[in-house]
Amino acid sequence: MNFQTEGIKKDILEALIDTAPIFQKLFPLDCSISITNREFFLADFPSKEVKLNFKEGMLIPENSGVKK
């Protein structure tokens, strides 16, 4: 992967982080949104009712559905 491709991926992840609260408000149900790369949680927007306790910078657990 070259530097330009990595930059584009970073821009996309940053755009997702910026727009996640908007998407969360658009869904008619209470939902949480987490933005990750392949190793870490980059951002977490928890639902009002269910707290999953993901924190920015937290490693994605090996046995999680995110890794599968």
Secondary structure, DSSP 8 states (H G I E B T S, - for coil): --HHHHHHHHHHHHHHHHHHHHHHHHSSS---EEEE-SSBEEEEE--SS------TT-B--TTSTTT-
